[in-house]
Amino acid sequence: MNKNDYIIRMEKTEDYRETETLVREAFWNVYRPGCSEHYVLHVLRSDPAFIKELDFVMEMNGRIVGQNIFVKTVIRTDDGRDIEVLTMGPICISPELQRKGCGKILLDYTLEKAAELGYGAVLFEGNIGFYGKSGFDYSSVFGIRYHDLPEDADQSFFLCKELVPGYLEGITGVYLTPQGYYVDDADVERFDAAFPPKEKKKLPGQIFG
């Protein structure tokens, strides 16, 4: 993709509904019938852990076609310390532009900006097949465990990238998901009612029922 085809910029307040609509379209019926990610984004913008300087959209021909956000959280180390790290997302690209390289462009740009601000590492739930191309590895390689999972559970969905080389060296502990990512289904339904109706479908491969 030519750099003249798109711009990546910080999200503005007047973009909020357009961005939420994009997120809704991108996640609808992917992980569950319907989706909650557009409401999660809406909630996180008011969360103290939300980083306004790392709230980005990708724009093509005057239309928002991608977005990514970052949120502060911590690793609770096995020796009792809290190490500040980031998580990110929802991150998405408009469905018709997926698998065309836009997602990696947006991801790499936003990770670079997070590194420029001095953050040390990003931990995230995602697919190593895609995110590995941008330097993510399994969090278990770094000695970081996902909270609330037995030690022998599959944690291959839980990924990590050091933004500062060696930032997690010698650290073992548990990653804590920011509370803003936990939303009530009834609140999601009320929020979603303000958008055009879409059919919820139960599809193969969905994680949640």
LINHURA-V122251 format. One line per field, one symbol per residue. ss: DSSP state (H for helix, E for strand, C for the rest). phi: phi as a letter, one per 30 degrees, with the letter a starting at -180 (. if undefined). Layout:
# LINHURA-V122251
ss = ???
phi = ???
This chain:
# LINHURA-V122251
ss = CCHHHCEEEECCHHHHHHHHHHHHHHHCCCCCCCCCHHHHHHHHCCCCCEEEEEEEEEEECCEEEEEEEEEEEEEEECCCCEEEEEEECCCEECHHHCCCCHHHHHHHHHHHHHHHCCCCEEEEECCHHHHHHHCCEEHHHHCEEECCCCCCCCCCCEEEEECCCCCCCCCCEEEECCHHHCCCHHHHHHHHCCCCCCCCCCCCCCCCC
phi = .ddddabcbddceddedddddeddddcdidcadiabdddeeeddecdeddcddbccbcbbhicdbaaabbbdabcdddcjcccdbcbbjdbabeedcdibjdddeddddddddddddjdcabcacacdecdddcjdbddddciccddicedcddcddccbbddceiecdicblcdcdedddcbdedddddddddcedbddbdbejddcd
